[in-house]
Amino acid sequence: MDKLNRASVSPDTSVELCGIRLDNPVIPASGTFGFGYEFAELYDINELGTFSFKGTTLEPRFGNPTPRIAECPSGMINSVGLQNPGAEAVKNIELPRLKKVFHKPVMANVSGFSVDEYARTVEILEGESQIGWFEINISCPNVHGGGMSFGTDPDAAAEVMKAVRKVTKKPILAKLSPNVTDVTEIARACEAAGADGISLINTLLGMRVDIMRRKPVVANKMGGFSGPAILPVALRMVYQVHKAVKIPVVGMGGVSTAEDVIEMMMCGATAVEVGAANLVDPWASLKIVHALPGAMEKANIGALKDIIGCA
């Protein structure tokens, strides 16, 4: 009878991220899901845990020159360059449009080119009730003079976190770069400066060359390398950071299956973002959500929250 009862209980996919409950840990990553309503035309995006919307800066950005995308074995390189309509437009146009189709807290991804820009952008968006978390992108490899330059130095990363902490009461997560010698040093600096969580990893820095034209494929020469090929690197860094800090970790990098999500959580992730897979298959994140209970049963997992960091 006991075996029968246990078999009839559905696996518990819920987790809690910085005090906010998620039905499941699956979060489409910033830059791969727009502002959400585009995907709402394909399926009910409320089935997701949440999503991180398109990286937002203080002023509108056209982004980098084209071409911006290069294909790679088991991945891709992108150099979009934070194309977005700016903070005011996100507040006044994008979020009201999203509210019609998404009824959960959303993660706001914020980037900047100075400490003041990060703080001012968060300040503009702070009053929006639909925003549950701020994901502070100090790790974008596709822009000059900002992004990754803050995330490769502990003092600079801490300065951004302190400035953002002063203007918001919402949870803030520092999104970190893998393009550093010791990611735990950056993570600890962000934690000490007031970050409520750590997101990692952002893309690796890579490039491709068109051998017929004898030139780099993307106009910016280099860009962010993502896709299944970077999963082992992401798992290693999530594991290291989970051991180094006391705040929750959101893992990402090469995730494309429910089994990848479970593996990432066993390495220490409380929630898991899905990036490049959404660009290959718009239904990728939803498919992972639907596959999670079956993958949990195969791995004899009753509740996902019980496996966080078990590796």
Summary of the structure (lengths in Angstrom):
residues: 311
radius of gyration: 18.6
end to end distance: 31.6
largest distance: 69.3
contacts: 1151
relative contact order: 0.17
helix: 37%
strand: 21%
